[in-house]
């Protein structure tokens, strides 16, 4: 279902459904806001490997100069610059075609994504204000949790600034796809690089809805295994938080997924038709934002492919997710408009 490329990332072979390198590209500036953090550093490293990136702009409230200096020694195309603090946000963002926002605090054991709201909501609001002012036409890819609330916050900020384009603001749910591909491949003894499973809904708990009935290649499971596998995909973030025992959350896998989505946006800007799932403004369900497979193009979302055919099991998952999604969306909108 998703596009593929045969080339590995600088022989490291960080594969999924595409490489992080392509030729004959236009110049593209990518800004990473939160570049010094646990997600931001490996995400920036992966983006530095991509020949699609001509300028890699790294922003954070501390330590960015060191991260930028370190990455700048890597012999790939992207020119790396580091920026620190609100006074340098303008320089970090001006001219950016893609803005990736992993900024925020990580989850700790016992925390839900919603527990992060009070801190991360303010961070996303302030960074969105800057993006709306300094690069209003950029593709905005939001990683900061809770995505089900932070994406509506960013949208409301862009509305207030008169530059809102719902086709250009995305909640990055790619990690759910990456996990679904991995877990299903493990269960069936398949190459995870050759498995593609769309994941719809949102990016927290029961709002994460893997469409295992639409897996490519096709797979099937008995009901108890299907239920257990679905729950594992939904709770995979908590699995990592518990395994790290208070030292962090899913940073490396999230960085990989974030880089994959950012590169998809860059490929789309270069004229390639790409399909990715992402959490966007939507009218396909009662929830005003919903993740579905999207055709990406030069202007962002070219076409929303919608829910497609769902199994009875998946239809029930969607039904159960709607209320939580609507509550999270409202929470973000209320925060932005208070």
Phi and psi in degrees as GROMACS dihedral restraints (atoms count N, CA, C in turn):
[ dihedral_restraints ]
;  ai    aj    ak    al  type     phi  dphi    fc
    3     4     5     6     1   -95.1    20    10
    4     5     6     7     1   155.9    20    10
    6     7     8     9     1   -70.0    20    10
    7     8     9    10     1   155.6    20    10
    9    10    11    12     1  -131.1    20    10
   10    11    12    13     1   157.7    20    10
   12    13    14    15     1  -140.4    20    10
   13    14    15    16     1   144.1    20    10
   15    16    17    18     1   -84.0    20    10
   16    17    18    19     1   -12.0    20    10
   18    19    20    21     1   -87.6    20    10
   19    20    21    22     1   137.7    20    10
   21    22    23    24     1   -86.9    20    10
   22    23    24    25     1   160.8    20    10
   24    25    26    27     1   -80.3    20    10
   25    26    27    28     1   101.8    20    10
   27    28    29    30     1    44.8    20    10
   28    29    30    31     1    42.5    20    10
   30    31    32    33     1    66.8    20    10
   31    32    33    34     1     2.8    20    10
   33    34    35    36     1   -78.6    20    10
   34    35    36    37     1   -19.5    20    10
   36    37    38    39     1    59.6    20    10
   37    38    39    40     1    46.5    20    10
   39    40    41    42     1   -80.0    20    10
   40    41    42    43     1    86.5    20    10
   42    43    44    45     1   -98.4    20    10
   43    44    45    46     1   148.9    20    10
   45    46    47    48     1  -144.5    20    10
   46    47    48    49     1  -110.0    20    10
   48    49    50    51     1  -102.6    20    10
   49    50    51    52     1     5.7    20    10
   51    52    53    54     1  -161.3    20    10
   52    53    54    55     1   163.2    20    10
   54    55    56    57     1   -85.4    20    10
   55    56    57    58     1   166.4    20    10
   57    58    59    60     1   -95.7    20    10
   58    59    60    61     1    20.4    20    10
   60    61    62    63     1  -135.9    20    10
   61    62    63    64     1   139.9    20    10
   63    64    65    66     1  -149.2    20    10
   64    65    66    67     1   153.7    20    10
   66    67    68    69     1  -104.2    20    10
   67    68    69    70     1   173.4    20    10
   69    70    71    72     1    57.4    20    10
   70    71    72    73     1    41.9    20    10
   72    73    74    75     1   -98.8    20    10
   73    74    75    76     1   160.7    20    10
   75    76    77    78     1   -84.7    20    10
   76    77    78    79     1   164.7    20    10
   78    79    80    81     1   -70.6    20    10
   79    80    81    82     1   134.2    20    10
   81    82    83    84     1  -138.1    20    10
   82    83    84    85     1   130.1    20    10
   84    85    86    87     1   -97.9    20    10
   85    86    87    88     1   127.8    20    10
   87    88    89    90     1  -116.2    20    10
   88    89    90    91     1   128.0    20    10
   90    91    92    93     1  -106.8    20    10
   91    92    93    94     1   131.4    20    10
   93    94    95    96     1  -111.2    20    10
   94    95    96    97     1   115.5    20    10
   96    97    98    99     1  -102.0    20    10
   97    98    99   100     1   108.9    20    10
   99   100   101   102     1   107.3    20    10
  100   101   102   103     1    34.7    20    10
  102   103   104   105     1   -74.2    20    10
  103   104   105   106     1   -14.5    20    10
  105   106   107   108     1   -92.8    20    10
  106   107   108   109     1    -4.0    20    10
  108   109   110   111     1   -84.9    20    10
  109   110   111   112     1  -175.2    20    10
  111   112   113   114     1   -64.4    20    10
  112   113   114   115     1   -33.3    20    10
  114   115   116   117     1   -87.9    20    10
  115   116   117   118     1   -41.8    20    10
  117   118   119   120     1   -59.5    20    10
  118   119   120   121     1   -39.8    20    10
  120   121   122   123     1   -68.1    20    10
  121   122   123   124     1   -53.7    20    10
  123   124   125   126     1   -66.2    20    10
  124   125   126   127     1   -30.7    20    10
  126   127   128   129     1   -62.1    20    10
  127   128   129   130     1   -44.9    20    10
  129   130   131   132     1   -65.0    20    10
  130   131   132   133     1   -37.2    20    10
  132   133   134   135     1   -61.0    20    10
  133   134   135   136     1   -46.3    20    10
  135   136   137   138     1   -64.0    20    10
  136   137   138   139     1   -40.0    20    10
  138   139   140   141     1   -68.2    20    10
  139   140   141   142     1   -31.2    20    10
  141   142   143   144     1   -63.1    20    10
  142   143   144   145     1   -27.5    20    10
  144   145   146   147     1   -75.8    20    10
  145   146   147   148     1   -18.3    20    10
  147   148   149   150     1   -82.9    20    10
  148   149   150   151     1   127.1    20    10
  150   151   152   153     1   -72.9    20    10
  151   152   153   154     1    -7.7    20    10
  153   154   155   156     1   -74.0    20    10
  154   155   156   157     1   -17.8    20    10
  156   157   158   159     1   -99.0    20    10
  157   158   159   160     1   119.7    20    10
  159   160   161   162     1   -94.3    20    10
  160   161   162   163     1   -33.4    20    10
  162   163   164   165     1  -132.7    20    10
  163   164   165   166     1   124.8    20    10
  165   166   167   168     1  -111.9    20    10
  166   167   168   169     1   109.4    20    10
  168   169   170   171     1  -102.1    20    10
  169   170   171   172     1   117.2    20    10
  171   172   173   174     1  -108.7    20    10
  172   173   174   175     1   126.5    20    10
  174   175   176   177     1  -128.5    20    10
  175   176   177   178     1   139.5    20    10
  177   178   179   180     1  -162.6    20    10
  178   179   180   181     1   176.9    20    10
  180   181   182   183     1   -87.8    20    10
  181   182   183   184     1    -7.5    20    10
  183   184   185   186     1  -163.0    20    10
  184   185   186   187     1   154.1    20    10
  186   187   188   189     1    68.8    20    10
  187   188   189   190     1     8.1    20    10
  189   190   191   192     1   -69.0    20    10
  190   191   192   193     1   -33.7    20    10
  192   193   194   195     1   -59.6    20    10
  193   194   195   196     1   -41.2    20    10
  195   196   197   198     1   -67.7    20    10
  196   197   198   199     1   -41.9    20    10
  198   199   200   201     1   -62.5    20    10
  199   200   201   202     1   -44.1    20    10
  201   202   203   204     1   -64.4    20    10
  202   203   204   205     1   -42.8    20    10
  204   205   206   207     1   -62.0    20    10
  205   206   207   208     1   -43.1    20    10
  207   208   209   210     1   -60.7    20    10
  208   209   210   211     1   -51.2    20    10
  210   211   212   213     1   -66.9    20    10
  211   212   213   214     1   -29.7    20    10
  213   214   215   216     1   -66.4    20    10
  214   215   216   217     1   -15.8    20    10
  216   217   218   219     1   -82.5    20    10
  217   218   219   220     1    -6.9    20    10
  219   220   221   222     1   -80.6    20    10
  220   221   222   223     1   131.4    20    10
  222   223   224   225     1   -84.3    20    10
  223   224   225   226     1    65.2    20    10
  225   226   227   228     1  -125.8    20    10
  226   227   228   229     1   173.1    20    10
  228   229   230   231     1   -63.3    20    10
  229   230   231   232     1   -38.8    20    10
  231   232   233   234     1   -64.2    20    10
  232   233   234   235     1   130.4    20    10
  234   235   236   237     1   -85.0    20    10
  235   236   237   238     1   128.9    20    10
  237   238   239   240     1  -107.1    20    10
  238   239   240   241     1   131.8    20    10
  240   241   242   243     1  -131.7    20    10
  241   242   243   244     1   146.1    20    10
  243   244   245   246     1  -115.8    20    10
  244   245   246   247     1   143.2    20    10
  246   247   248   249     1  -135.0    20    10
  247   248   249   250     1   142.9    20    10
  249   250   251   252     1  -129.8    20    10
  250   251   252   253     1   129.5    20    10
  252   253   254   255     1    82.4    20    10
  253   254   255   256     1   159.4    20    10
  255   256   257   258     1   -55.3    20    10
  256   257   258   259     1   -32.0    20    10
  258   259   260   261     1   -65.7    20    10
  259   260   261   262     1   -19.2    20    10
  261   262   263   264     1  -106.9    20    10
  262   263   264   265     1     6.1    20    10
  264   265   266   267     1   -62.9    20    10
  265   266   267   268     1   -38.4    20    10
  267   268   269   270     1   -58.5    20    10
  268   269   270   271     1   -49.0    20    10
  270   271   272   273     1   -65.1    20    10
  271   272   273   274     1   -35.4    20    10
  273   274   275   276     1   -65.7    20    10
  274   275   276   277     1   -34.3    20    10
  276   277   278   279     1   -98.9    20    10
  277   278   279   280     1   -29.0    20    10
  279   280   281   282     1   -57.1    20    10
  280   281   282   283     1   127.7    20    10
  282   283   284   285     1    84.9    20    10
  283   284   285   286     1     1.5    20    10
  285   286   287   288     1   -73.0    20    10
  286   287   288   289     1   133.8    20    10
  288   289   290   291     1   -89.6    20    10
  289   290   291   292     1   -31.7    20    10
  291   292   293   294     1  -131.5    20    10
  292   293   294   295     1   131.9    20    10
  294   295   296   297     1  -120.4    20    10
  295   296   297   298     1   121.6    20    10
  297   298   299   300     1  -109.7    20    10
  298   299   300   301     1   129.2    20    10
  300   301   302   303     1  -119.0    20    10
  301   302   303   304     1    94.3    20    10
  303   304   305   306     1   -98.5    20    10
  304   305   306   307     1     7.1    20    10
  306   307   308   309     1   -62.4    20    10
  307   308   309   310     1   146.8    20    10
  309   310   311   312     1   138.6    20    10
  310   311   312   313     1   178.6    20    10
  312   313   314   315     1   -91.3    20    10
  313   314   315   316     1   146.5    20    10
  315   316   317   318     1   -83.1    20    10
  316   317   318   319     1   163.5    20    10
  318   319   320   321     1   -75.3    20    10
  319   320   321   322     1   149.4    20    10
  321   322   323   324     1  -121.6    20    10
  322   323   324   325     1   166.1    20    10
  324   325   326   327     1   -52.8    20    10
  325   326   327   328     1   134.4    20    10
  327   328   329   330     1    89.4    20    10
  328   329   330   331     1   -12.0    20    10
  330   331   332   333     1   -90.0    20    10
  331   332   333   334     1   142.8    20    10
  333   334   335   336     1   -95.7    20    10
  334   335   336   337     1   168.3    20    10
  336   337   338   339     1   -60.8    20    10
  337   338   339   340     1   -31.7    20    10
  339   340   341   342     1   -68.5    20    10
  340   341   342   343     1   -26.1    20    10
  342   343   344   345     1   -63.9    20    10
  343   344   345   346     1   -20.7    20    10
  345   346   347   348     1   -81.0    20    10
  346   347   348   349     1    -7.2    20    10
  348   349   350   351     1   -56.9    20    10
  349   350   351   352     1   -51.2    20    10
  351   352   353   354     1   -58.5    20    10
  352   353   354   355     1   -38.8    20    10
  354   355   356   357     1   -79.4    20    10
  355   356   357   358     1   -52.6    20    10
  357   358   359   360     1   -71.4    20    10
  358   359   360   361     1   -27.2    20    10
  360   361   362   363     1   -61.1    20    10
  361   362   363   364     1   -43.3    20    10
  363   364   365   366     1   -66.4    20    10
  364   365   366   367     1   -39.2    20    10
  366   367   368   369     1   -63.9    20    10
  367   368   369   370     1   -48.1    20    10
  369   370   371   372     1   -64.8    20    10
  370   371   372   373     1   -39.7    20    10
  372   373   374   375     1   -58.5    20    10
  373   374   375   376     1   -49.1    20    10
  375   376   377   378     1   -67.2    20    10
  376   377   378   379     1   -39.7    20    10
  378   379   380   381     1   -69.8    20    10
  379   380   381   382     1   -33.8    20    10
  381   382   383   384     1   -67.8    20    10
  382   383   384   385     1   -37.4    20    10
  384   385   386   387     1   -58.2    20    10
  385   386   387   388     1   -44.8    20    10
  387   388   389   390     1   -65.9    20    10
  388   389   390   391     1   -43.1    20    10
  390   391   392   393     1   -64.2    20    10
  391   392   393   394     1   -40.6    20    10
  393   394   395   396     1   -62.3    20    10
  394   395   396   397     1   -31.3    20    10
  396   397   398   399     1   -83.5    20    10
  397   398   399   400     1   -42.4    20    10
  399   400   401   402     1  -103.3    20    10
  400   401   402   403     1   -20.2    20    10
  402   403   404   405     1  -148.8    20    10
  403   404   405   406     1    63.3    20    10
  405   406   407   408     1   -64.0    20    10
  406   407   408   409     1   -19.3    20    10
  408   409   410   411     1   -96.9    20    10
  409   410   411   412     1     2.0    20    10
  411   412   413   414     1   -70.6    20    10
  412   413   414   415     1   156.9    20    10
  414   415   416   417     1   -80.2    20    10
  415   416   417   418     1   126.0    20    10
  417   418   419   420     1  -106.6    20    10
  418   419   420   421     1   118.3    20    10
  420   421   422   423     1  -114.1    20    10
  421   422   423   424     1   109.9    20    10
  423   424   425   426     1  -100.3    20    10
  424   425   426   427     1   121.3    20    10
  426   427   428   429     1  -102.4    20    10
  427   428   429   430     1   -29.4    20    10
  429   430   431   432     1   -54.8    20    10
  430   431   432   433     1   125.8    20    10
  432   433   434   435     1   -85.4    20    10
  433   434   435   436     1   155.7    20    10
  435   436   437   438     1   -80.5    20    10
  436   437   438   439     1   117.1    20    10
  438   439   440   441     1   -55.0    20    10
  439   440   441   442     1   -34.9    20    10
  441   442   443   444     1   -61.8    20    10
  442   443   444   445     1   -19.5    20    10
  444   445   446   447     1  -110.1    20    10
  445   446   447   448     1   -34.3    20    10
  447   448   449   450     1   -72.0    20    10
  448   449   450   451     1   -30.9    20    10
  450   451   452   453     1   -65.7    20    10
  451   452   453   454     1   -45.9    20    10
  453   454   455   456     1   -60.0    20    10
  454   455   456   457     1   -34.0    20    10
  456   457   458   459     1   -60.5    20    10
  457   458   459   460     1   -49.8    20    10
  459   460   461   462     1   -59.9    20    10
  460   461   462   463     1   -41.8    20    10
  462   463   464   465     1   -61.4    20    10
  463   464   465   466     1   -44.1    20    10
  465   466   467   468     1   -64.2    20    10
  466   467   468   469     1   -37.0    20    10
  468   469   470   471     1   -62.8    20    10
  469   470   471   472     1   -45.6    20    10
  471   472   473   474     1   -65.3    20    10
  472   473   474   475     1   -35.8    20    10
  474   475   476   477     1   -61.0    20    10
  475   476   477   478     1   -47.2    20    10
  477   478   479   480     1   -60.3    20    10
  478   479   480   481     1   -30.7    20    10
  480   481   482   483     1   -92.2    20    10
  481   482   483   484     1     4.9    20    10
  483   484   485   486     1    69.7    20    10
  484   485   486   487     1    22.9    20    10
  486   487   488   489     1  -129.1    20    10
  487   488   489   490     1    24.1    20    10
  489   490   491   492     1   -74.8    20    10
  490   491   492   493     1   127.1    20    10
  492   493   494   495     1  -133.0    20    10
  493   494   495   496     1   104.2    20    10
  495   496   497   498     1   -61.9    20    10
  496   497   498   499     1   -15.4    20    10
  498   499   500   501     1   -79.2    20    10
  499   500   501   502     1    -7.1    20    10
  501   502   503   504     1  -116.3    20    10
  502   503   504   505     1     3.9    20    10
  504   505   506   507     1  -117.6    20    10
  505   506   507   508     1   122.9    20    10
  507   508   509   510     1  -128.7    20    10
  508   509   510   511     1   139.2    20    10
  510   511   512   513     1   -94.7    20    10
  511   512   513   514     1   126.3    20    10
  513   514   515   516     1   -80.9    20    10
  514   515   516   517     1   107.5    20    10
  516   517   518   519     1  -109.7    20    10
  517   518   519   520     1    13.2    20    10
  519   520   521   522     1   -59.4    20    10
  520   521   522   523     1   -30.2    20    10
  522   523   524   525     1   -61.3    20    10
  523   524   525   526     1   -34.0    20    10
  525   526   527   528     1   -65.2    20    10
  526   527   528   529     1   -37.3    20    10
  528   529   530   531     1   -67.1    20    10
  529   530   531   532     1   -46.1    20    10
  531   532   533   534     1   -58.9    20    10
  532   533   534   535     1   -44.0    20    10
  534   535   536   537     1   -66.0    20    10
  535   536   537   538     1   -44.2    20    10
  537   538   539   540     1   -59.5    20    10
  538   539   540   541     1   -44.7    20    10
  540   541   542   543     1   -58.8    20    10
  541   542   543   544     1   -44.8    20    10
  543   544   545   546     1   -66.4    20    10
  544   545   546   547     1   -49.1    20    10
  546   547   548   549     1   -67.6    20    10
  547   548   549   550     1   -38.1    20    10
  549   550   551   552     1   -70.2    20    10
  550   551   552   553     1   -38.5    20    10
  552   553   554   555     1   -61.9    20    10
  553   554   555   556     1   -42.3    20    10
  555   556   557   558     1   -61.6    20    10
  556   557   558   559     1   -42.9    20    10
  558   559   560   561     1   -67.6    20    10
  559   560   561   562     1   -28.7    20    10
  561   562   563   564     1  -109.6    20    10
  562   563   564   565     1     1.5    20    10
  564   565   566   567     1    68.2    20    10
  565   566   567   568     1    35.2    20    10
  567   568   569   570     1  -103.4    20    10
  568   569   570   571     1   165.0    20    10
  570   571   572   573     1   -74.8    20    10
  571   572   573   574     1   116.2    20    10
  573   574   575   576     1   -61.8    20    10
  574   575   576   577     1   -23.4    20    10
  576   577   578   579     1   -71.7    20    10
  577   578   579   580     1   -15.5    20    10
  579   580   581   582     1  -105.3    20    10
  580   581   582   583     1     5.6    20    10
  582   583   584   585     1  -104.9    20    10
  583   584   585   586     1   132.6    20    10
  585   586   587   588     1  -131.5    20    10
  586   587   588   589     1   119.8    20    10
  588   589   590   591     1  -126.1    20    10
  589   590   591   592     1   116.2    20    10
  591   592   593   594     1   -67.4    20    10
  592   593   594   595     1   142.2    20    10
  594   595   596   597     1  -126.1    20    10
  595   596   597   598     1   124.1    20    10
  597   598   599   600     1  -114.3    20    10
  598   599   600   601     1   176.9    20    10
  600   601   602   603     1   100.4    20    10
  601   602   603   604     1  -114.4    20    10
  603   604   605   606     1  -134.3    20    10
  604   605   606   607     1  -151.5    20    10
  606   607   608   609     1  -136.5    20    10
  607   608   609   610     1    46.6    20    10
  609   610   611   612     1  -162.6    20    10
  610   611   612   613     1   126.5    20    10
  612   613   614   615     1    49.2    20    10
  613   614   615   616     1  -127.2    20    10
  615   616   617   618     1   -69.4    20    10
  616   617   618   619     1   -10.2    20    10
  618   619   620   621     1   -79.1    20    10
  619   620   621   622     1   -10.7    20    10
  621   622   623   624     1   -85.3    20    10
  622   623   624   625     1   115.6    20    10
  624   625   626   627     1  -125.3    20    10
  625   626   627   628     1    94.6    20    10
  627   628   629   630     1   -75.2    20    10
  628   629   630   631     1   130.5    20    10
  630   631   632   633     1   -92.9    20    10
  631   632   633   634     1    75.2    20    10
  633   634   635   636     1   -65.0    20    10
  634   635   636   637     1   -26.7    20    10
  636   637   638   639     1   -65.5    20    10
  637   638   639   640     1   -18.3    20    10
  639   640   641   642     1  -108.8    20    10
  640   641   642   643     1    18.3    20    10
  642   643   644   645     1   -59.7    20    10
  643   644   645   646     1   143.0    20    10
  645   646   647   648     1  -124.6    20    10
  646   647   648   649     1   111.8    20    10
  648   649   650   651     1   -70.9    20    10
  649   650   651   652     1   161.3    20    10
  651   652   653   654     1   -66.1    20    10
  652   653   654   655     1   137.0    20    10
  654   655   656   657     1  -135.3    20    10
  655   656   657   658     1   162.3    20    10
  657   658   659   660     1  -144.8    20    10
  658   659   660   661     1   152.9    20    10
  660   661   662   663     1  -139.5    20    10
  661   662   663   664     1   150.1    20    10
  663   664   665   666     1   -63.5    20    10
  664   665   666   667     1   159.2    20    10
  666   667   668   669     1   -55.8    20    10
  667   668   669   670     1   -42.0    20    10
  669   670   671   672     1   -66.8    20    10
  670   671   672   673     1   -39.1    20    10
  672   673   674   675     1   -69.2    20    10
  673   674   675   676     1   -39.8    20    10
  675   676   677   678     1   -60.9    20    10
  676   677   678   679     1   -44.4    20    10
  678   679   680   681     1   -63.9    20    10
  679   680   681   682     1   -44.0    20    10
  681   682   683   684     1   -65.6    20    10
  682   683   684   685     1   -40.8    20    10
  684   685   686   687     1   -67.0    20    10
  685   686   687   688     1   -41.4    20    10
  687   688   689   690     1   -60.9    20    10
  688   689   690   691     1   -45.5    20    10
  690   691   692   693     1   -64.4    20    10
  691   692   693   694     1   -35.9    20    10
  693   694   695   696     1   -65.5    20    10
  694   695   696   697     1   -41.5    20    10
  696   697   698   699     1   -63.1    20    10
  697   698   699   700     1   -41.7    20    10
  699   700   701   702     1   -66.2    20    10
  700   701   702   703     1   -34.7    20    10
  702   703   704   705     1  -104.3    20    10
  703   704   705   706     1    13.7    20    10
  705   706   707   708     1   -63.9    20    10
  706   707   708   709     1   -32.9    20    10
  708   709   710   711     1   -63.5    20    10
  709   710   711   712     1   -41.4    20    10
  711   712   713   714     1   -65.9    20    10
  712   713   714   715     1   -34.9    20    10
  714   715   716   717     1   -56.3    20    10
  715   716   717   718     1   -43.2    20    10
  717   718   719   720     1   -72.0    20    10
  718   719   720   721     1   -42.7    20    10
  720   721   722   723     1   -57.3    20    10
  721   722   723   724     1   -44.7    20    10
  723   724   725   726     1   -66.1    20    10
  724   725   726   727     1   -41.3    20    10
  726   727   728   729     1   -65.4    20    10
  727   728   729   730     1   -33.1    20    10
  729   730   731   732     1   -81.7    20    10
  730   731   732   733     1    -8.7    20    10
  732   733   734   735     1    50.2    20    10
  733   734   735   736     1    50.7    20    10
  735   736   737   738     1    92.1    20    10
  736   737   738   739     1    -3.2    20    10
  738   739   740   741     1   -95.4    20    10
  739   740   741   742     1    -2.5    20    10
  741   742   743   744     1   155.8    20    10
  742   743   744   745     1  -171.9    20    10
  744   745   746   747     1  -124.9    20    10
  745   746   747   748     1  -160.6    20    10
  747   748   749   750     1   -76.3    20    10
  748   749   750   751     1    92.9    20    10
  750   751   752   753     1   -98.1    20    10
  751   752   753   754     1   -46.2    20    10
  753   754   755   756     1   -71.8    20    10
  754   755   756   757     1   -46.6    20    10
  756   757   758   759     1   -66.1    20    10
  757   758   759   760     1   -35.6    20    10
  759   760   761   762     1   -67.5    20    10
  760   761   762   763     1   -38.3    20    10
  762   763   764   765     1   -62.4    20    10
  763   764   765   766     1   -42.5    20    10
  765   766   767   768     1   -60.5    20    10
  766   767   768   769     1   -47.5    20    10
  768   769   770   771     1   -65.8    20    10
  769   770   771   772     1   -40.4    20    10
  771   772   773   774     1   -63.9    20    10
  772   773   774   775     1   -39.4    20    10
  774   775   776   777     1   -66.5    20    10
  775   776   777   778     1   -40.6    20    10
  777   778   779   780     1   -58.1    20    10
  778   779   780   781     1   -45.8    20    10
  780   781   782   783     1   -68.3    20    10
  781   782   783   784     1   -41.8    20    10
  783   784   785   786     1   -60.1    20    10
  784   785   786   787     1   -42.0    20    10
  786   787   788   789     1   -66.5    20    10
  787   788   789   790     1   -35.4    20    10
  789   790   791   792     1   -60.3    20    10
  790   791   792   793     1   -42.4    20    10
  792   793   794   795     1   -63.0    20    10
  793   794   795   796     1   -41.8    20    10
  795   796   797   798     1   -65.7    20    10
  796   797   798   799     1   -40.3    20    10
  798   799   800   801     1   -61.2    20    10
  799   800   801   802     1   -40.6    20    10
  801   802   803   804     1   -64.1    20    10
  802   803   804   805     1   -40.6    20    10
  804   805   806   807     1   -63.5    20    10
  805   806   807   808     1   -26.3    20    10
  807   808   809   810     1   -86.9    20    10
  808   809   810   811     1     7.0    20    10
  810   811   812   813     1    95.4    20    10
  811   812   813   814     1     4.2    20    10
  813   814   815   816     1   -90.0    20    10
  814   815   816   817     1   134.4    20    10
  816   817   818   819     1   -78.5    20    10
  817   818   819   820     1   122.7    20    10
  819   820   821   822     1  -127.8    20    10
  820   821   822   823     1   143.4    20    10
  822   823   824   825     1  -115.0    20    10
  823   824   825   826     1   124.8    20    10
  825   826   827   828     1  -140.9    20    10
  826   827   828   829     1   152.2    20    10
  828   829   830   831     1   -85.6    20    10
  829   830   831   832     1   140.1    20    10
  831   832   833   834     1  -159.3    20    10
  832   833   834   835     1   157.2    20    10
  834   835   836   837     1   -88.8    20    10
  835   836   837   838     1   111.2    20    10
  837   838   839   840     1  -137.9    20    10
  838   839   840   841     1   168.1    20    10
  840   841   842   843     1   -57.1    20    10
  841   842   843   844     1   132.0    20    10
  843   844   845   846     1  -152.9    20    10
  844   845   846   847     1   152.3    20    10
  846   847   848   849     1  -123.3    20    10
  847   848   849   850     1    19.8    20    10
  849   850   851   852     1   -81.7    20    10
  850   851   852   853     1   -16.2    20    10
  852   853   854   855     1  -137.7    20    10
  853   854   855   856     1  -175.9    20    10
  855   856   857   858     1   -68.0    20    10
  856   857   858   859     1   -24.3    20    10
  858   859   860   861     1   -76.4    20    10
  859   860   861   862     1   135.0    20    10
  861   862   863   864     1   -76.9    20    10
  862   863   864   865     1    -9.7    20    10
  864   865   866   867     1  -131.4    20    10
  865   866   867   868     1   142.1    20    10
  867   868   869   870     1  -163.1    20    10
  868   869   870   871     1   140.7    20    10
  870   871   872   873     1   -88.1    20    10
  871   872   873   874     1   129.6    20    10
  873   874   875   876     1  -146.5    20    10
  874   875   876   877     1   167.2    20    10
  876   877   878   879     1   -62.7    20    10
  877   878   879   880     1   134.4    20    10
  879   880   881   882     1  -125.9    20    10
  880   881   882   883     1   140.9    20    10
  882   883   884   885     1   -87.1    20    10
  883   884   885   886     1   118.9    20    10
  885   886   887   888     1   -95.6    20    10
  886   887   888   889     1   142.6    20    10
  888   889   890   891     1  -143.6    20    10
  889   890   891   892     1  -165.4    20    10
  891   892   893   894     1   -64.7    20    10
  892   893   894   895     1   -22.5    20    10
  894   895   896   897     1  -107.4    20    10
  895   896   897   898     1    17.8    20    10
  897   898   899   900     1    99.3    20    10
  898   899   900   901     1  -125.8    20    10
  900   901   902   903     1   -74.5    20    10
  901   902   903   904     1   113.0    20    10
  903   904   905   906     1   -85.9    20    10
  904   905   906   907     1   -35.6    20    10
  906   907   908   909     1  -157.0    20    10
  907   908   909   910     1   133.2    20    10
  909   910   911   912     1   -91.4    20    10
  910   911   912   913     1   118.8    20    10
  912   913   914   915     1   -81.4    20    10
  913   914   915   916     1    -3.8    20    10
  915   916   917   918     1    70.6    20    10
  916   917   918   919     1  -163.7    20    10
  918   919   920   921     1   -76.1    20    10
  919   920   921   922     1   -34.2    20    10
  921   922   923   924     1    67.8    20    10
  922   923   924   925     1  -167.4    20    10
  924   925   926   927     1   -77.8    20    10
  925   926   927   928     1   127.1    20    10
  927   928   929   930     1  -115.4    20    10
  928   929   930   931     1   147.7    20    10
  930   931   932   933     1   -74.4    20    10
  931   932   933   934     1   167.0    20    10
  933   934   935   936     1   -59.0    20    10
  934   935   936   937     1   -40.4    20    10
  936   937   938   939     1   -59.2    20    10
  937   938   939   940     1   -45.0    20    10
  939   940   941   942     1   -71.8    20    10
  940   941   942   943     1   -36.1    20    10
  942   943   944   945     1   -60.4    20    10
  943   944   945   946     1   -38.6    20    10
  945   946   947   948     1   -68.2    20    10
  946   947   948   949     1   -37.2    20    10
  948   949   950   951     1   -61.9    20    10
  949   950   951   952     1   -42.6    20    10
  951   952   953   954     1   -62.7    20    10
  952   953   954   955     1   -46.1    20    10
  954   955   956   957     1   -57.6    20    10
  955   956   957   958     1   -43.2    20    10
  957   958   959   960     1   -71.7    20    10
  958   959   960   961     1   -22.7    20    10
  960   961   962   963     1   -84.5    20    10
  961   962   963   964     1   -23.3    20    10
  963   964   965   966     1   -59.6    20    10
  964   965   966   967     1   -47.0    20    10
  966   967   968   969     1   -61.4    20    10
  967   968   969   970     1   -46.2    20    10
  969   970   971   972     1   -62.5    20    10
  970   971   972   973     1   -40.2    20    10
  972   973   974   975     1   -62.3    20    10
  973   974   975   976     1   -47.2    20    10
  975   976   977   978     1   -61.3    20    10
  976   977   978   979     1   -39.7    20    10
  978   979   980   981     1   -65.6    20    10
  979   980   981   982     1   -42.8    20    10
  981   982   983   984     1   -67.0    20    10
  982   983   984   985     1   -39.8    20    10
  984   985   986   987     1   -63.3    20    10
  985   986   987   988     1   -45.8    20    10
  987   988   989   990     1   -62.2    20    10
  988   989   990   991     1   -39.3    20    10
  990   991   992   993     1   -60.2    20    10
  991   992   993   994     1   -42.5    20    10
  993   994   995   996     1   -67.0    20    10
  994   995   996   997     1   -44.0    20    10
  996   997   998   999     1   -65.0    20    10
  997   998   999  1000     1   -41.7    20    10
  999  1000  1001  1002     1   -62.6    20    10
 1000  1001  1002  1003     1   -40.3    20    10
 1002  1003  1004  1005     1   -61.9    20    10
 1003  1004  1005  1006     1   -45.4    20    10
 1005  1006  1007  1008     1   -67.4    20    10
 1006  1007  1008  1009     1   -27.5    20    10
 1008  1009  1010  1011     1  -104.1    20    10
 1009  1010  1011  1012     1     1.9    20    10
